[in-house]
């Protein structure tokens, strides 16, 4: 899973800490502060490094990478949003719902969800049959 951007500027320890913070927020379904509130120097490369480690944390919990999500694939959308190039993220098996479609759940405060959403117009995945996990043990630190 290599990134199309230059090497990250954050040191490895900070990258792992930030990925862990996001993973904890995801698993506990609690909001967390924006990473740039405490690290305004974050770059696109840093974001991809944090996200890549987030995938590793999901894999430690038993999730499998089943595809990729592409964003800002339209030149018109990139221009409108001030984005230079398309972006991507990895999809894991719990993101696949029983009928084989990618889940795009909306935030519902009554359920304690904080907004698991896929906003990209294009989603690509490879999985014939996936069984979603309902819980994940805390990964080793």
C-alpha positions as CSV (number, residue, x, y, z in Angstrom):
1,X,0.0,0.0,0.0
2,X,2.3,2.7,-1.1
3,X,1.4,6.3,-1.2
4,X,1.6,8.5,-4.3
5,X,2.9,11.4,-2.2
6,X,6.3,12.3,-0.7
7,X,7.6,10.7,2.5
8,X,5.9,11.9,5.7
9,X,7.4,14.6,7.8
10,X,6.2,13.2,11.2
11,X,8.4,10.9,13.1
12,X,7.2,7.3,13.4
13,X,6.2,7.5,17.1
14,X,3.9,10.5,16.4
15,X,2.4,8.8,13.4
16,X,1.6,5.7,15.4
17,X,0.2,7.8,18.3
18,X,-2.1,9.7,16.0
19,X,-3.3,6.5,14.2
20,X,-4.0,5.0,17.6
21,X,-6.0,8.0,18.7
22,X,-8.2,7.8,15.5
23,X,-8.5,4.0,16.0
24,X,-9.6,4.4,19.6
25,X,-12.2,7.0,18.6
26,X,-13.5,4.7,15.8
27,X,-13.8,1.7,18.1
28,X,-15.3,3.5,21.0
29,X,-17.5,5.6,18.7
30,X,-16.5,8.8,20.4
31,X,-15.4,12.1,18.8
32,X,-11.8,13.2,19.0
33,X,-10.1,16.5,18.3
34,X,-8.8,17.2,14.8
35,X,-5.3,16.1,14.4
36,X,-4.3,19.4,13.0
37,X,-5.4,21.1,16.2
38,X,-2.2,19.8,17.9
39,X,-0.2,19.2,14.7
40,X,-0.8,22.0,12.3
41,X,2.2,20.9,10.3
42,X,0.6,17.7,9.1
43,X,1.0,17.1,5.4
44,X,-0.8,14.9,2.9
45,X,2.0,12.4,3.2
46,X,1.5,12.3,7.0
47,X,-2.2,11.7,6.5
48,X,-1.5,8.7,4.3
49,X,1.0,7.3,6.7
50,X,-1.5,7.7,9.6
51,X,-4.2,6.1,7.5
52,X,-1.9,3.2,6.4
53,X,-1.1,2.5,10.1
54,X,-4.9,2.7,10.8
55,X,-5.4,-0.2,8.3
56,X,-2.7,-2.2,10.2
57,X,-4.6,-1.6,13.4
58,X,-7.8,-2.9,11.8
59,X,-5.9,-5.9,10.5
60,X,-4.7,-6.6,14.0
61,X,-8.3,-6.8,15.0
62,X,-9.0,-9.4,12.3
63,X,-10.3,-7.2,9.5
64,X,-9.3,-7.8,5.9
65,X,-8.6,-5.3,3.2
66,X,-11.1,-6.0,0.5
67,X,-10.8,-3.0,-1.8
68,X,-10.1,0.7,-2.2
69,X,-12.2,3.9,-2.1
70,X,-11.3,6.6,-4.5
71,X,-12.1,10.3,-4.0
72,X,-12.1,13.4,-6.1
73,X,-11.9,11.4,-9.3
74,X,-13.7,14.2,-11.2
75,X,-11.6,17.1,-12.4
76,X,-14.6,19.4,-11.9
77,X,-14.9,18.3,-8.3
78,X,-11.2,18.8,-7.6
79,X,-11.4,22.3,-9.1
80,X,-14.4,23.1,-7.0
81,X,-12.9,21.8,-3.8
82,X,-9.3,23.1,-4.4
83,X,-7.8,19.6,-4.5
84,X,-4.9,18.9,-6.7
85,X,-5.3,15.2,-7.2
86,X,-7.6,12.2,-6.5
87,X,-7.2,10.5,-3.1
88,X,-7.8,7.0,-1.9
89,X,-8.4,4.9,1.2
90,X,-8.7,1.2,1.9
91,X,-11.9,-0.7,2.6
92,X,-12.0,-3.5,5.1
93,X,-14.6,-6.3,5.3
94,X,-16.8,-4.8,8.0
95,X,-17.5,-1.9,5.5
96,X,-19.3,-4.4,3.3
97,X,-23.0,-5.0,4.1
98,X,-24.8,-8.2,3.7
99,X,-26.0,-7.5,0.1
100,X,-22.4,-6.8,-1.0
101,X,-22.6,-3.0,-1.2
102,X,-20.3,-0.7,0.7
103,X,-21.8,0.7,3.9
104,X,-22.3,4.4,3.9
105,X,-23.9,4.8,7.3
106,X,-24.8,8.3,8.5
107,X,-24.1,9.6,12.0
108,X,-26.9,8.8,14.4
109,X,-26.3,10.3,17.9
110,X,-29.0,8.1,19.4
111,X,-26.8,5.1,18.4
112,X,-23.6,6.7,19.5
113,X,-22.2,6.7,16.0
114,X,-20.0,9.6,15.0
115,X,-20.3,9.4,11.2
116,X,-18.9,6.4,9.4
117,X,-19.4,7.7,5.9
118,X,-18.0,7.1,2.4
119,X,-18.3,10.2,0.4
120,X,-16.6,9.2,-2.8
121,X,-18.6,8.8,-5.9
122,X,-16.4,5.8,-6.9
123,X,-15.9,2.8,-4.8
124,X,-14.0,-0.3,-5.8
125,X,-13.9,-3.5,-3.9
126,X,-13.0,-7.1,-4.3
127,X,-14.9,-9.6,-2.1
128,X,-17.3,-12.4,-3.0
129,X,-18.6,-12.9,0.5
130,X,-17.5,-11.1,3.7
131,X,-18.8,-11.5,7.2
132,X,-18.9,-8.3,9.1
133,X,-17.3,-8.3,12.6
134,X,-19.4,-6.8,15.4
135,X,-16.6,-6.2,17.8
136,X,-12.9,-5.8,17.9
137,X,-10.5,-6.4,20.8
138,X,-8.1,-3.6,21.7
139,X,-5.0,-4.0,19.6
140,X,-1.6,-4.5,21.3
141,X,0.3,-1.2,21.9
